[in-house]
Amino acid sequence: MQQHADTAAQSVLNGLWLLLVNQDDDSSKKIEDQVPVMAKAGNDMNYVLGFKNAANARKFLQDSAIENAVPRMVVSANQGHFLDCAKANGAAGLLVDYDVASREYAEASELY
């Protein structure tokens, strides 16, 4: 029973790599003075970008025009902070492994 409770407490972000960028807006909730990189989708909502591994995150950075972004892995100890930060900064959901060239992603989900 304990294992089920622990699994239920896992955020969809846990185990993914997020990209953090500097944010000058004092009203934003931040992680080390940075916020997660997000993309605006066709439904005009913001989605935090998550990557299954560091290589995918670095490839996105190489292919995009985003400068000074830092990849950070989400683990059990920090998942709540990352989730709160993403939601507080307007993320409606999550896009996993977004590819700049094809504008496609591996999966999408709600944030929890």
Secondary structure, DSSP 4 states (H G I P E B T S, - for coil): -HHHHHHHT--TTTT-EEEEEE---TTS--BTTEEE-EEE-TTS-EEEEEESSHHHHHHHHHHSS--S-EEEE--TTTHHHHHHHHHHTTEEEEEES-BTTTTB-SEEEE--
